[in-house]
Amino acid sequence: MANIFKITILTLLCFSLCAGNGLAESQVSAEAEKTQVVIIGTLHNFHYESPQYKPEVLRDIVLALKPDAILNELPLSQVDPNGRPLFRHYLKSPEGWAADTVATRLGIKQIPFDRPDRGKNFVKTNYWVRQRESNKLSQKWLEQVQKDDPNSVDLKILHLQQYASQAQAYLHSANIGPDFFNSQAFDSIIRIKHSVWREIAAEILKKYPGYGTLVDDCHFFRDQWNERNKIMADNIVKAAKQYPGKRIVVVTGAEHRYILRDLLKSKECINLREYWEVIDFDLEKCLKAISSIPNAGMIADGLTKGQASQKITREYWQAVINGDWGLVNKLRPPIGDVNWKEKYSKNPPVELIEIRNAYFPQKARSTGPVTPCIVKFSNGKIMKVQLVVDFRKINGRTICFISARWGKPRQLKTADKNKGELQ
C-alpha cells in the first residue's frame, strides 16, 4: 500500500512538473513571438541645430538596432508606392534621410504609419488657420488675466504650459544627447505641455465670459491630437503583426513618444523597448566621425536671407542653363526620383532676365523666403517662377538650398525692365 501511495505521489509530481514546463515553454514561446518595437523620438529640423543629436546620430542609432523594418511618421502622400520617403535628402528631412539610408543599406522595408490623409485633414478642418487664430485669442485672454489678477491661480497653472514649451524649445538646441529625448523625463515635459493646454485650460476658460471659442479650440486640438495618435498606434500594431518575433523601429517626433507608449504598452503582440535598452550606443565615437559641412546647398555665412536667396537662385538658373546638373542637384535637392535634367529637357531655360527681392508671403505659410525669378525659355515664353529658399544651421555654418517652387509659373507679356515692373 505504501508503495502504491509513493507511486501515486511521484506520478502526480511528474504530471505537475511536465505541466509546469509546458506552461513555461508556452510563455517563452509567446514572448518570443512578440514584435520588439523601439520608438525613437526625433527633433525634425532641430536635428541640424542639436550639438549631440545630429541627423547622422539618428542614422547610426537606427543602423545599430538592425531593424527588420522601419516605420516613418509620414502620410501616404509623402511616400512612393514602396513606402520610401519622397523627402529623403539630407537637407530636406533628417528623419527621411536617416531612415532611407539605413533601409537601403540593410535592404529592409519602410512603412508610413502617420494618418494616411494627414495633409487633407489639415485642409478639411482648417487646422492651421484655426491654430493661428486660437493663438491670438489665447494671448489676448492671458494678457487680460495678467492685468486683472496677476496673482491668479489660473494664470499660474497656464504658465506651466509656457514653461514646458520653453523647456522643449531650449532642449532642442542644448548640448543634450538622444538618450534624453528618449526618456521618461522628456516625455513628462511634453505630457505637462499637452495636458495643461488641451485638458486643464478648457476647464479654466469656462469661468471667463466671451472665450467660448477658445474652449471649443482646446477640445478641437485635443481631439485632433488624440485621433491622430490613435491612428498612428493602430498602424504600428498592424505593422508589428507582420513581423512577429522580429524588431521594428518607429521613427517619430519626440512629442509623440509619451502618448504612443501609453497606447502601445498593453498590446499583447508588442514588446516595447527603448533603444538604449537594446544597444550600447557610442555617441562620442559617432560625433567624431561626422564631417563638418554637408556637400549640399550653398554656404550663406555673412549674408542676409534676402541676399542669400537671390544669390542661390541666380546660381541655380545659370547652372540649369549651362547644363551643370551636379550643381543643380546640389543647390536644389530633388524630391524622390525627380530628375532635373529630364524635367527641363522639353523646354529648357535660355536666359535669366531678373532676380527680384525675396519676400515672406503674408497669407500663407512658407518655410523660407520666396524669390521671384524672371526666366526666358526656349519656346520664347517669359515666365515668372518663384522659388522657396530654406536655411539650415549646421556645425556653426549657415547653409541654404532651394526647397520648392511657390505657386505655379506665370507668363509675362514683356520683360522691359525700363518700365520698372515687368508686366
C-alpha positions in Angstrom: 0.0 0.0 0.0 2.8 2.4 0.9 4.5 1.6 -2.5 1.2 2.4 -4.3 1.0 5.7 -2.4 4.6 6.6 -3.3 4.0 5.8 -7.0 0.8 7.9 -7.0 2.6 10.9 -5.4 5.5 10.6 -7.9 3.1 10.3 -10.8 1.3 13.5 -9.7 4.6 15.3 -9.3 5.7 14.2 -12.7 2.5 15.5 -14.3 2.8 18.7 -12.3 6.4 19.3 -13.4 5.5 18.5 -17.0 2.5 20.8 -16.9 4.7 23.5 -15.4 7.4 23.0 -18.0 4.8 23.1 -20.7 3.3 26.4 -19.3 6.8 27.9 -19.1 7.6 26.8 -22.6 4.4 28.3 -23.9 5.1 31.6 -22.1 8.6 31.7 -23.6 7.2 30.9 -27.0 4.5 33.6 -26.7 7.1 36.1 -25.6 9.4 35.2 -28.5 6.5 35.7 -30.9 6.1 39.3 -29.8 7.4 42.0 -32.0 10.1 44.2 -30.4 9.0 47.8 -31.1 11.6 50.5 -30.5 10.2 54.1 -30.7 12.9 56.7 -31.4 11.9 60.2 -30.7 13.3 62.7 -33.2 13.7 66.5 -33.4 12.6 67.1 -37.0 14.6 70.1 -38.4 16.1 70.8 -35.0 18.5 67.9 -35.6 20.6 70.4 -37.6 20.9 72.6 -34.5 21.4 70.0 -31.9 25.1 69.5 -31.0 24.7 65.9 -29.9 21.6 64.7 -31.8 22.6 65.4 -35.4 20.9 63.6 -38.3 24.0 61.3 -38.5 23.4 60.3 -34.9 19.8 59.3 -35.6 21.0 57.3 -38.6 23.6 55.5 -36.7 21.2 54.6 -33.8 18.7 53.1 -36.2 21.5 51.2 -38.1 22.9 49.8 -34.8 19.5 48.4 -33.9 19.5 46.4 -37.2 15.7 46.5 -37.5 13.7 44.2 -39.8 11.5 47.2 -40.8 11.4 51.0 -40.3 8.2 52.9 -39.6 8.3 56.6 -40.6 6.0 59.4 -39.4 4.7 60.1 -42.9 1.3 60.1 -44.6 0.7 58.2 -47.9 1.2 61.4 -49.9 4.8 61.6 -48.9 6.0 58.1 -49.8 6.4 56.2 -53.0 4.4 53.0 -53.8 7.1 51.0 -51.9 6.8 53.2 -48.8 10.1 55.0 -49.4 10.1 58.7 -48.3 9.8 61.2 -51.1 11.8 63.7 -48.9 15.0 61.8 -48.2 17.7 64.3 -48.9 20.0 65.3 -46.0 18.9 69.0 -46.1 15.2 68.3 -46.7 14.3 65.8 -43.9 16.7 64.4 -41.3 14.3 61.5 -40.5 13.7 60.7 -44.1 17.4 60.8 -44.9 18.4 58.7 -41.9 15.7 56.1 -42.3 16.2 55.7 -46.1 19.9 55.5 -45.7 19.6 52.6 -43.2 16.8 50.9 -45.1 18.8 51.0 -48.3 21.9 49.6 -46.6 20.1 46.8 -44.8 17.7 46.1 -47.7 14.6 46.4 -45.4 11.1 47.8 -45.9 9.9 51.3 -44.9 6.3 51.7 -43.8 4.4 55.1 -43.3 2.5 55.0 -40.1 1.0 58.5 -39.8 -2.7 59.0 -40.6 -2.9 58.4 -44.3 -4.8 61.6 -45.0 -2.8 63.9 -42.8 -2.5 66.8 -45.3 -6.1 66.6 -46.4 -7.3 66.5 -42.9 -5.4 69.7 -42.0 -7.1 71.4 -45.0 -10.5 69.9 -44.3 -10.5 71.0 -40.6 -8.9 74.4 -41.4 -6.3 73.4 -38.9 -3.5 75.9 -39.4 -5.8 78.9 -39.7 -7.7 77.8 -36.6 -4.4 77.4 -34.8 -3.2 80.8 -35.7 -6.5 82.5 -34.6 -6.6 80.4 -31.4 -3.1 81.6 -30.5 -4.1 85.2 -30.9 -7.2 84.8 -28.8 -5.4 82.8 -26.1 -2.7 85.6 -25.9 -5.5 88.2 -25.5 -7.0 86.2 -22.7 -3.7 85.7 -20.9 -3.0 89.4 -21.1 -6.4 90.1 -19.7 -6.0 87.8 -16.7 -2.5 89.2 -16.2 -3.9 92.7 -16.0 -7.0 91.9 -13.9 -5.4 89.4 -11.4 -1.7 88.8 -11.8 -1.7 86.5 -8.8 -4.5 84.3 -10.2 -4.1 80.6 -9.7 -5.5 80.1 -13.2 -2.7 82.2 -14.6 -0.1 80.2 -12.6 -1.5 77.0 -13.9 -1.4 78.2 -17.5 2.2 79.3 -17.0 3.1 75.7 -16.5 2.3 75.1 -20.2 4.5 78.0 -21.2 7.4 76.8 -19.1 7.1 73.3 -20.6 7.1 74.8 -24.1 10.1 77.0 -23.3 12.0 74.0 -21.9 11.3 72.0 -25.0 12.5 74.8 -27.2 15.7 75.2 -25.2 16.4 71.5 -25.2 16.3 71.3 -29.0 19.5 73.2 -29.3 21.1 72.4 -26.0 24.1 70.1 -25.6 21.9 67.1 -24.9 22.1 63.6 -26.4 19.5 61.4 -27.9 19.1 59.4 -24.7 17.4 62.3 -23.0 14.9 62.9 -25.8 14.1 59.2 -25.5 13.4 59.2 -21.8 10.6 59.5 -19.3 11.9 62.9 -18.3 11.4 64.4 -21.7 8.1 62.5 -22.0 6.9 64.2 -18.8 7.7 67.7 -20.1 5.6 67.1 -23.2 2.8 65.4 -21.2 2.6 68.6 -19.0 2.6 70.8 -22.1 -0.3 68.9 -23.7 -2.4 68.2 -20.6 -2.3 71.8 -19.3 -3.4 73.4 -22.5 -5.6 70.7 -24.0 -7.3 69.5 -20.9 -6.9 71.8 -17.9 -7.2 75.1 -19.8 -10.5 74.2 -21.3 -12.0 73.9 -17.8 -10.4 77.1 -16.6 -11.7 79.1 -19.6 -15.3 78.2 -18.8 -15.1 80.7 -15.9 -14.4 83.6 -18.3 -17.2 85.0 -20.4 -16.5 85.7 -24.0 -14.0 82.9 -24.5 -16.3 80.1 -25.5 -14.5 79.8 -28.9 -11.2 79.2 -27.1 -12.9 76.3 -25.1 -14.0 74.8 -28.4 -10.5 75.2 -29.7 -9.0 73.4 -26.8 -11.4 70.5 -27.3 -10.8 70.5 -31.1 -7.0 70.4 -30.8 -7.1 67.7 -28.1 -9.4 65.5 -30.2 -7.3 66.0 -33.3 -4.1 65.1 -31.4 -5.7 62.0 -29.8 -7.3 60.9 -33.0 -4.1 61.2 -35.0 -2.0 59.3 -32.4 -4.7 56.6 -32.1 -4.4 56.1 -35.9 -0.6 56.0 -35.6 -0.7 53.5 -32.8 -3.1 51.3 -34.7 -0.7 51.4 -37.7 2.2 50.4 -35.5 0.2 47.4 -34.2 -0.7 46.4 -37.7 3.0 46.5 -38.8 4.1 44.6 -35.6 1.7 41.8 -36.5 3.5 41.5 -39.9 6.9 41.0 -38.1 6.3 38.5 -35.2 9.4 37.7 -33.2 11.3 40.5 -35.0 12.3 44.1 -34.4 10.8 47.2 -35.9 12.0 50.8 -35.3 9.5 53.6 -35.2 11.0 57.0 -36.2 8.7 59.8 -34.9 8.8 63.2 -33.5 9.7 63.0 -29.8 6.5 64.9 -28.9 4.5 61.7 -29.9 6.5 59.4 -27.7 4.5 59.7 -24.4 1.1 59.1 -26.0 2.2 56.4 -28.4 3.9 54.5 -25.5 0.6 54.9 -23.5 -1.4 53.4 -26.4 1.0 50.5 -27.1 2.2 49.3 -23.7 -0.7 47.0 -23.2 -0.7 45.5 -26.7 -0.1 41.7 -26.4 1.8 41.4 -29.7 4.3 44.1 -28.8 7.4 44.2 -26.6 8.0 47.9 -26.2 11.7 48.8 -25.7 14.0 51.9 -25.6 16.9 52.0 -28.0 19.3 52.3 -25.1 17.9 49.1 -23.6 18.7 47.2 -26.7 22.1 48.6 -27.8 25.1 50.2 -26.2 25.4 53.2 -28.5 28.8 55.1 -28.5 27.7 58.7 -29.0 31.2 60.2 -28.7 32.5 57.9 -31.5 29.6 58.7 -33.7 30.1 62.5 -33.3 33.8 62.3 -34.1 33.1 60.6 -37.4 30.7 63.3 -38.6 32.0 65.6 -41.3 31.8 69.3 -40.7 29.9 70.5 -43.7 27.5 68.6 -45.9 28.2 68.5 -49.6 24.9 70.1 -50.5 23.3 73.6 -50.6 25.3 76.8 -50.6 27.2 78.3 -47.7 25.5 81.6 -46.7 27.7 82.8 -43.9 27.6 86.6 -43.7 24.6 87.1 -46.0 21.1 88.1 -45.1 18.4 85.7 -46.0 17.4 88.0 -48.8 20.9 88.2 -50.2 21.5 84.5 -49.9 18.1 83.8 -51.6 19.0 86.0 -54.6 22.5 84.5 -54.9 21.5 80.9 -54.8 18.5 81.3 -57.2 20.8 83.1 -59.6 23.4 80.4 -59.4 20.7 77.8 -59.8 19.3 79.2 -63.1 22.7 79.7 -64.5 23.6 76.0 -63.7 20.3 74.9 -65.4 21.1 77.0 -68.5 24.7 75.7 -68.6 23.5 72.1 -68.1 25.6 71.7 -64.9 23.2 69.1 -63.3 25.6 68.2 -60.5 25.4 71.8 -59.3 21.7 72.0 -59.9 21.1 68.9 -57.7 23.4 70.4 -55.0 21.5 73.8 -54.9 18.0 72.3 -55.4 18.0 68.7 -53.9 15.5 66.7 -55.9 12.4 65.2 -54.3 12.1 61.5 -54.6 13.2 60.3 -58.0 12.9 63.7 -59.7 15.5 64.2 -62.5 16.1 67.9 -63.2 17.8 67.2 -66.5 14.7 65.4 -67.8 12.4 67.9 -66.2 13.9 70.8 -68.2 14.6 68.8 -71.4 11.4 69.6 -73.3 11.5 73.4 -72.7 14.9 74.4 -71.2 15.5 78.0 -69.9 17.8 80.0 -72.2 18.1 83.3 -70.3 17.9 84.6 -66.8 16.4 88.0 -67.1 16.0 89.1 -63.5 16.1 88.0 -59.9 13.7 90.1 -57.7 13.9 90.7 -54.0 12.9 87.8 -51.8 9.9 88.2 -49.5 7.8 86.2 -47.0 4.1 85.7 -48.0 1.6 87.3 -45.8 -1.4 85.0 -46.3 0.2 81.6 -46.4 2.9 79.6 -44.6 6.4 79.3 -46.2 9.4 77.6 -44.8 11.7 80.3 -46.1 11.8 83.4 -48.2 10.2 83.3 -51.7 12.4 84.6 -54.5 10.7 85.7 -57.8 12.8 84.8 -60.9 12.1 86.1 -64.4 13.3 83.5 -66.9 13.0 83.1 -70.7 12.5 79.6 -72.0 13.4 78.0 -75.4 9.7 78.3 -76.6 10.1 82.1 -76.3 7.9 82.5 -73.3 9.0 84.7 -70.4 7.9 83.2 -67.1 7.8 84.4 -63.5 8.9 81.4 -61.4 9.0 81.8 -57.6 11.4 79.6 -55.6 11.4 79.0 -51.8 14.9 79.0 -50.2 15.3 77.2 -46.8 18.1 77.7 -44.3 19.9 75.3 -42.0 22.5 76.0 -39.3 24.9 73.0 -39.4 28.1 72.9 -37.3 28.1 76.6 -37.0 27.7 77.3 -40.7 24.6 78.7 -42.4 23.6 76.5 -45.3 20.8 77.5 -47.8 19.1 75.5 -50.5 16.1 75.7 -52.8 13.4 73.6 -51.3 10.4 74.1 -53.5 8.5 76.2 -56.1 6.0 78.7 -54.8 2.7 78.5 -56.8 2.5 78.0 -60.5 4.8 79.8 -63.0 3.1 82.8 -64.6 3.7 84.0 -68.1 4.6 87.7 -68.6 3.8 89.8 -71.6 7.0 91.7 -71.7 10.4 91.8 -70.0 11.0 95.5 -70.3 12.9 96.4 -67.1 12.9 100.1 -68.1 9.3 100.2 -67.1 10.3 99.5 -63.6 8.0 96.5 -63.3 7.6 93.5 -65.5 4.1 93.1 -67.0 
